[in-house]
Amino acid sequence: MNSELYNDKWKDLKEEISNKGGNADAVIEALREHHEMYSDSLLEWLAKLYSKGVGGFYYSNSARDNSGFLPDVESTLQALNLIHYSGIIDSDDELPKAMRRKIAMFVCSLLDIDDGYIYHPQWGKDITDSRRGRDLQWAVDLSHRLKFKLPYSTAIERLKQNLDENDQSSVIALPEYLKNKKAFIEYLEKFDWKTNSYYSGNNLAAQVRQLSAAGLLDTAIDFLEDVRNKENGLWAEKPGYDAVNGAFKISFLYQEANRPFNYADKVVMTAMDCITSFDEPTVTVCYIYNTWYTISNLLFNAKNACGGGADFIEKVNKECLLRAPEAIRATSKKLATFMKKDGSISMCPHRTAALSQGAPVARRLPNGEAPNEGDINATVLGSTSTNVKIFECLGFGGNKIIPLYSKDSYQAFFYNLKY
């Protein structure tokens, strides 16, 4: 059983929880029960999404098994995140050399020489700003993690060059709204910040490194402070999942800029209330993950942008620890509605998402709906990523995190990986 893999670490964690004043027995019991939800079949499912021929991972089984779909950069990075944080390896260097080489070739083949963005053959260049921004960020992340060099300068590098040299010619092929402050503010004003801050914030978060490279990050944050609801600290009229989801995406801008996130205490309490409450429907698995990640991000922000933020961090860790048994069990119960028999997790309770950032990633059924299957995005968010964020919110990050798997499960993944 998964919960028995790290008996010494569970013992040490229990002692630390007691030392911090938490109900150690109740917290450990809830965490162990949560770990028991995950089986080796999840790793087997993941391995079968890898394409040796392409060098990347498909988003879902229906994408793998139907023409018109191909592996993509985001799914590939998310697969590596799941593998790494699952506990079956300690480093990306433990991945098969052939696999690492093929992934590098795949990513490099997608970089456009003209504008420095990543484009997939199945989607072309007519994609959303968030799709374009995310793919570029993930490609850069993969190049760092697997230690390969991208063949051309990226859009991020070109924007930085423009900022350093004030040379518009270097960014002539890039989006107009990234070329100057006036155009960027006009771009920001087109979004709905009062009733749809998740969509709006997601667009900016997906482009956060471009904004930083273009010198527009502070402009974005100043704008966001102006349109913010000062009473609840959110970009919404009332608290709830949608509001927290928006704050979650927006928090990445403050993190990148290393600027304090105002009203963090109010946002943390709203997120914790969402975790433990069943008053609102959990529409996607992101609702579960985003609430924990919001708290984790604000803890990170307090530590790095607020001169330590020790009092805030201690207060939040204590509140999370106090409510941990209820919060973890609520998380487990909500996640159970998304879990499939093959170990994967779907984006919605009874179906995957046919589109990701506007791009088709899964086959639609004859009635137009996406199939009831797990997908790589939801699976990584609902498994290893949620586990990591729970531990971080309780104040036990780094090597104190107890993974969902161990190297004992290594074969369950690599036996099924055709590299």
C-alpha positions as CSV (number, residue, x, y, z in Angstrom):
1,M,0.0,0.0,0.0
2,N,1.3,3.5,-0.8
3,S,0.9,4.8,2.7
4,E,3.3,2.2,4.0
5,L,6.2,3.2,1.7
6,Y,7.7,5.8,4.0
7,N,7.2,4.6,7.6
8,D,10.2,6.5,9.0
9,K,9.1,9.7,7.3
10,W,5.5,9.4,8.6
11,K,6.9,8.9,12.1
12,D,9.1,12.0,11.8
13,L,6.2,14.0,10.3
14,K,3.9,13.0,13.2
15,E,6.4,14.2,15.7
16,E,6.8,17.6,13.9
17,I,3.1,18.1,13.7
18,S,2.8,17.5,17.5
19,N,5.7,19.9,18.1
20,K,3.8,22.6,16.2
21,G,0.6,22.0,18.2
22,G,-1.4,20.1,15.6
23,N,-3.5,17.0,16.1
24,A,-0.8,14.7,14.8
25,D,-2.9,11.5,14.8
26,A,-5.8,13.1,12.9
27,V,-3.5,14.8,10.3
28,I,-1.4,11.7,9.7
29,E,-4.5,9.5,9.3
30,A,-6.1,11.9,6.8
31,L,-2.8,12.1,4.8
32,R,-2.4,8.3,4.8
33,E,-5.9,7.9,3.6
34,H,-5.3,10.4,0.8
35,H,-2.1,8.6,-0.3
36,E,-4.1,5.3,-0.5
37,M,-6.2,6.8,-3.3
38,Y,-3.4,6.4,-5.8
39,S,-2.4,3.1,-7.4
40,D,0.4,1.9,-9.8
41,S,-2.2,1.8,-12.6
42,L,-1.8,5.6,-12.8
43,L,1.8,5.2,-13.7
44,E,1.0,2.5,-16.2
45,W,-1.6,4.8,-17.8
46,L,0.9,7.7,-18.0
47,A,3.6,5.6,-19.6
48,K,1.3,4.5,-22.4
49,L,0.8,8.2,-23.5
50,Y,4.4,8.6,-24.5
51,S,5.2,8.5,-28.2
52,K,8.6,7.2,-29.1
53,G,8.2,8.3,-32.6
54,V,7.5,11.9,-31.7
55,G,9.3,12.2,-28.4
56,G,6.5,13.6,-26.4
57,F,3.4,12.7,-24.4
58,Y,-0.2,12.8,-25.6
59,Y,-2.9,14.6,-23.6
60,S,-5.2,11.6,-23.3
61,N,-6.0,8.1,-24.6
62,S,-8.4,9.4,-27.1
63,A,-5.8,11.8,-28.5
64,R,-3.3,8.9,-28.8
65,D,-5.8,6.6,-30.5
66,N,-7.3,8.9,-33.0
67,S,-5.9,10.7,-36.1
68,G,-5.6,14.5,-36.0
69,F,-3.9,14.6,-32.6
70,L,-0.3,14.6,-31.6
71,P,1.8,14.9,-28.5
72,D,2.3,18.5,-27.2
73,V,4.9,20.4,-25.1
74,E,2.6,21.1,-22.1
75,S,1.5,17.4,-21.7
76,T,5.2,16.4,-22.0
77,L,6.3,18.8,-19.2
78,Q,3.4,17.8,-17.0
79,A,4.3,14.1,-17.5
80,L,7.8,14.8,-16.4
81,N,6.5,16.8,-13.4
82,L,4.3,13.8,-12.4
83,I,7.2,11.4,-12.8
84,H,9.6,13.5,-10.8
85,Y,7.3,14.3,-7.9
86,S,5.8,10.8,-7.8
87,G,8.9,9.5,-6.0
88,I,10.0,7.0,-8.6
89,I,13.0,9.0,-9.6
90,D,15.1,11.7,-7.8
91,S,16.3,13.5,-10.9
92,D,15.4,13.9,-14.5
93,D,18.9,12.5,-15.2
94,E,17.4,9.1,-14.3
95,L,15.1,9.2,-17.3
96,P,16.3,6.9,-20.2
97,K,18.9,8.8,-22.4
98,A,17.0,7.9,-25.5
99,M,13.8,9.5,-24.0
100,R,15.6,12.7,-23.0
101,R,17.2,13.0,-26.5
102,K,13.8,12.4,-28.3
103,I,12.1,15.0,-26.1
104,A,14.8,17.6,-26.8
105,M,14.5,16.9,-30.6
106,F,10.7,17.2,-30.4
107,V,10.7,20.5,-28.5
108,C,13.4,22.1,-30.7
109,S,11.5,21.1,-33.8
110,L,8.6,23.3,-32.7
111,L,10.4,26.6,-32.2
112,D,9.7,29.1,-34.9
113,I,12.7,31.0,-36.3
114,D,10.7,34.1,-37.2
115,D,9.1,35.0,-33.9
116,G,10.7,32.7,-31.3
117,Y,7.4,31.0,-30.2
118,I,6.5,27.3,-30.1
119,Y,4.0,26.1,-32.6
120,H,2.6,22.5,-32.9
121,P,1.8,21.1,-36.4
122,Q,-1.7,20.0,-35.2
123,W,-2.7,23.5,-34.1
124,G,-0.7,25.9,-36.4
125,K,-0.1,29.5,-35.5
126,D,-3.8,30.6,-35.0
127,I,-3.8,29.9,-31.3
128,T,-4.8,31.9,-28.2
129,D,-2.4,34.2,-26.4
130,S,-2.4,31.8,-23.4
131,R,-1.7,28.8,-25.5
132,R,1.2,30.5,-27.2
133,G,2.6,31.8,-23.9
134,R,2.3,28.6,-22.0
135,D,3.9,26.5,-24.7
136,L,6.9,28.9,-24.8
137,Q,7.3,28.8,-21.1
138,W,7.1,25.0,-21.0
139,A,9.6,24.6,-23.8
140,V,12.1,26.8,-21.9
141,D,11.5,24.8,-18.7
142,L,12.1,21.5,-20.6
143,S,15.3,22.9,-22.1
144,H,16.6,23.8,-18.6
145,R,15.5,20.5,-17.0
146,L,16.8,18.2,-19.7
147,K,19.9,20.4,-20.4
148,F,19.5,21.1,-24.1
149,K,19.7,24.3,-26.1
150,L,16.9,25.7,-28.2
151,P,18.0,26.3,-31.8
152,Y,16.9,30.0,-32.0
153,S,16.4,32.9,-29.7
154,T,13.0,32.7,-28.0
155,A,10.4,35.5,-28.0
156,I,11.3,36.0,-24.3
157,E,15.0,36.6,-25.3
158,R,14.0,38.9,-28.1
159,L,11.7,41.0,-25.8
160,K,14.6,41.3,-23.3
161,Q,16.9,42.4,-26.1
162,N,14.4,45.1,-27.1
163,L,14.2,46.3,-23.6
164,D,18.0,46.4,-23.2
165,E,18.7,48.0,-26.5
166,N,15.5,49.9,-27.2
167,D,15.5,48.2,-30.6
168,Q,12.1,47.7,-32.1
169,S,13.5,45.7,-35.0
170,S,14.2,42.8,-32.8
171,V,10.5,42.4,-31.9
172,I,8.9,43.2,-35.2
173,A,7.3,39.7,-35.4
174,L,6.0,39.8,-31.8
175,P,2.5,40.8,-30.6
176,E,1.8,44.5,-30.8
177,Y,0.6,44.7,-27.2
178,L,4.0,43.7,-25.9
179,K,5.9,46.4,-27.7
180,N,5.0,49.4,-25.5
181,K,3.2,50.4,-22.4
182,K,0.3,52.2,-24.0
183,A,-0.6,49.2,-26.2
184,F,-0.3,46.9,-23.3
185,I,-2.7,48.9,-21.1
186,E,-5.2,48.9,-23.9
187,Y,-4.8,45.1,-24.0
188,L,-5.4,44.9,-20.2
189,E,-8.5,47.0,-20.5
190,K,-10.2,44.5,-22.8
191,F,-10.5,41.8,-20.1
192,D,-13.3,41.4,-17.6
193,W,-11.6,41.7,-14.2
194,K,-14.8,41.8,-12.1
195,T,-16.6,38.7,-13.2
196,N,-14.1,36.6,-15.0
197,S,-10.7,37.1,-13.3
198,Y,-9.7,33.5,-13.9
199,Y,-9.8,33.8,-17.7
200,S,-8.2,37.2,-17.5
201,G,-5.5,36.3,-15.0
202,N,-4.7,33.1,-16.9
203,N,-3.9,35.1,-20.0
204,L,-1.4,37.2,-18.1
205,A,0.0,34.3,-16.1
206,A,0.7,32.4,-19.3
207,Q,2.7,35.3,-20.6
208,V,4.4,36.3,-17.3
209,R,8.0,35.8,-18.5
210,Q,7.3,37.7,-21.7
211,L,5.8,40.6,-19.6
212,S,8.9,40.5,-17.4
213,A,11.3,40.5,-20.4
214,A,9.4,43.4,-22.0
215,G,9.5,45.5,-18.8
216,L,5.7,45.4,-18.5
217,L,5.3,43.4,-15.3
218,D,5.0,46.4,-13.0
219,T,2.6,48.0,-15.4
220,A,0.4,44.9,-15.2
221,I,0.5,44.8,-11.4
222,D,-0.2,48.5,-11.0
223,F,-3.3,48.0,-13.2
224,L,-4.4,45.0,-11.3
225,E,-4.2,46.9,-8.0
226,D,-6.4,49.6,-9.4
227,V,-9.2,47.2,-10.5
228,R,-9.0,45.0,-7.4
229,N,-11.7,44.6,-4.8
230,K,-10.1,46.2,-1.7
231,E,-12.7,44.7,0.7
232,N,-12.0,41.0,0.0
233,G,-8.6,41.3,-1.8
234,L,-9.9,39.5,-4.8
235,W,-10.7,40.4,-8.4
236,A,-14.4,39.6,-7.8
237,E,-17.5,41.0,-6.1
238,K,-17.8,38.0,-3.7
239,P,-15.5,35.2,-2.6
240,G,-15.7,31.6,-3.8
241,Y,-14.0,29.2,-6.2
242,D,-14.1,31.5,-9.2
243,A,-12.6,34.4,-7.3
244,V,-9.8,32.2,-5.8
245,N,-9.0,30.7,-9.2
246,G,-8.5,34.2,-10.5
247,A,-6.3,35.3,-7.6
248,F,-4.3,32.1,-8.1
249,K,-3.4,33.0,-11.7
250,I,-2.8,36.6,-10.8
251,S,-0.5,35.7,-7.9
252,F,2.1,34.5,-10.4
253,L,2.7,38.0,-11.6
254,Y,3.5,39.2,-8.1
255,Q,5.7,36.2,-7.6
256,E,7.6,36.9,-10.9
257,A,8.0,40.6,-10.0
258,N,8.9,39.9,-6.4
259,R,6.2,42.3,-5.2
260,P,4.1,41.9,-2.1
261,F,0.7,40.4,-2.6
262,N,-1.6,42.8,-0.7
263,Y,-4.6,41.4,1.3
264,A,-2.9,38.0,1.3
265,D,-4.5,37.1,4.7
266,K,-8.0,37.6,3.3
267,V,-7.3,35.6,0.2
268,V,-5.8,32.7,2.2
269,M,-8.8,32.4,4.4
270,T,-11.1,32.4,1.4
271,A,-9.1,29.7,-0.2
272,M,-9.1,27.6,2.9
273,D,-12.9,28.0,3.2
274,C,-13.2,26.8,-0.4
275,I,-11.1,23.7,0.4
276,T,-13.3,22.6,3.3
277,S,-16.7,23.7,1.9
278,F,-19.1,21.6,-0.3
279,D,-21.4,24.6,-0.9
280,E,-20.2,25.1,-4.4
281,P,-19.9,22.4,-7.1
282,T,-16.3,21.4,-8.0
283,V,-16.6,22.0,-11.7
284,T,-13.1,21.0,-12.6
285,V,-10.2,19.3,-10.8
286,C,-8.4,22.7,-11.0
287,Y,-10.8,24.0,-8.3
288,I,-9.3,21.5,-5.9
289,Y,-5.6,22.1,-6.8
290,N,-5.8,25.9,-7.3
291,T,-7.1,26.5,-3.7
292,W,-4.1,24.8,-2.2
293,Y,-1.7,26.3,-4.7
294,T,-3.0,29.8,-4.0
295,I,-2.1,29.4,-0.3
296,S,1.3,28.0,-1.2
297,N,2.0,30.8,-3.7
298,L,1.1,33.5,-1.1
299,L,3.4,31.8,1.5
300,F,6.2,31.9,-1.1
301,N,5.5,35.5,-1.9
302,A,5.5,36.4,1.8
303,K,8.9,34.7,2.2
304,N,10.5,36.3,-0.8
305,A,8.8,39.7,-1.4
306,C,8.0,40.8,2.2
307,G,11.4,40.5,3.9
308,G,10.7,37.1,5.3
309,G,7.0,37.5,6.3
310,A,7.6,35.2,9.2
311,D,4.5,36.2,11.2
312,F,2.2,35.7,8.2
313,I,3.8,32.4,7.3
314,E,3.5,31.1,10.9
315,K,-0.1,32.2,11.1
316,V,-1.0,30.5,7.8
317,N,0.8,27.3,8.5
318,K,-0.9,27.1,11.9
319,E,-4.3,27.7,10.4
320,C,-3.8,25.1,7.7
321,L,-2.5,22.6,10.3
322,L,-5.5,23.2,12.6
323,R,-7.9,22.6,9.7
324,A,-5.8,19.9,8.0
325,P,-7.8,16.8,8.9
326,E,-11.0,18.4,7.6
327,A,-9.3,20.0,4.6
328,I,-7.4,16.9,3.5
329,R,-10.5,14.7,3.7
330,A,-12.6,17.2,1.8
331,T,-9.9,17.2,-0.9
332,S,-9.9,13.4,-1.1
333,K,-13.7,13.3,-1.3
334,K,-13.8,15.9,-4.0
335,L,-11.0,14.3,-6.0
336,A,-12.6,10.8,-5.9
337,T,-15.3,12.1,-8.3
338,F,-12.7,12.7,-10.9
339,M,-10.8,9.4,-10.6
340,K,-11.0,6.7,-13.3
341,K,-10.6,3.0,-13.1
342,D,-7.3,3.1,-15.0
343,G,-5.8,5.4,-12.3
344,S,-6.0,8.6,-14.3
345,I,-8.0,11.7,-13.3
346,S,-10.3,13.7,-15.6
347,M,-10.6,17.4,-15.9
348,C,-14.4,17.3,-15.2
349,P,-16.2,14.8,-13.0
350,H,-17.5,12.7,-15.9
351,R,-15.3,13.8,-18.9
352,T,-12.0,15.3,-19.9
353,A,-11.6,18.7,-21.6
354,A,-11.6,18.5,-25.4
355,L,-9.8,21.9,-25.5
356,S,-6.8,23.1,-23.7
357,Q,-6.2,26.9,-23.9
358,G,-8.4,26.8,-27.0
359,A,-6.5,24.0,-28.7
360,P,-8.1,20.5,-29.4
361,V,-6.5,17.9,-27.3
362,A,-9.0,15.1,-27.0
363,R,-11.5,13.4,-29.4
364,R,-15.1,14.5,-29.1
365,L,-17.9,12.0,-29.0
366,P,-20.7,12.1,-31.7
367,N,-22.8,14.2,-29.4
368,G,-20.0,16.8,-29.3
369,E,-19.0,16.1,-25.7
370,A,-15.5,15.0,-24.6
371,P,-15.1,11.4,-23.6
372,N,-15.2,10.2,-20.0
373,E,-11.5,9.6,-19.6
374,G,-8.5,10.9,-17.7
375,D,-6.1,13.4,-19.1
376,I,-2.5,14.3,-18.3
377,N,-3.3,17.8,-17.2
378,A,-5.9,16.8,-14.7
379,T,-4.0,13.8,-13.5
380,V,-0.8,15.6,-12.6
381,L,-2.8,18.4,-10.9
382,G,-5.0,15.9,-9.0
383,S,-2.2,13.6,-7.9
384,T,1.4,14.6,-7.2
385,S,0.9,18.4,-7.5
386,T,-2.0,18.5,-5.0
387,N,0.1,16.3,-2.7
388,V,3.1,18.7,-2.8
389,K,0.9,21.8,-2.2
390,I,-0.8,20.2,0.8
391,F,2.5,19.6,2.5
392,E,3.8,23.1,1.6
393,C,0.7,24.7,3.1
394,L,1.2,22.7,6.4
395,G,4.8,24.0,6.6
396,F,6.5,20.8,5.5
397,G,8.0,21.4,2.1
398,G,11.2,20.1,0.5
399,N,12.4,16.7,1.6
400,K,9.7,16.6,4.2
401,I,7.1,15.9,1.5
402,I,6.1,12.3,1.4
403,P,5.6,11.3,-2.2
404,L,2.6,9.2,-3.4
405,Y,5.0,6.5,-4.8
406,S,8.5,5.3,-4.3
407,K,11.2,3.7,-6.4
408,D,9.4,0.4,-5.7
409,S,6.9,1.6,-8.4
410,Y,9.6,2.4,-10.9
411,Q,8.9,-0.7,-13.0
412,A,5.2,0.0,-13.1
413,F,6.1,3.1,-15.2
414,F,9.1,2.1,-17.2
415,Y,7.9,-1.4,-18.1
416,N,5.1,0.3,-20.0
417,L,7.2,3.1,-21.5
418,K,8.3,2.4,-25.0
419,Y,11.3,4.6,-25.5
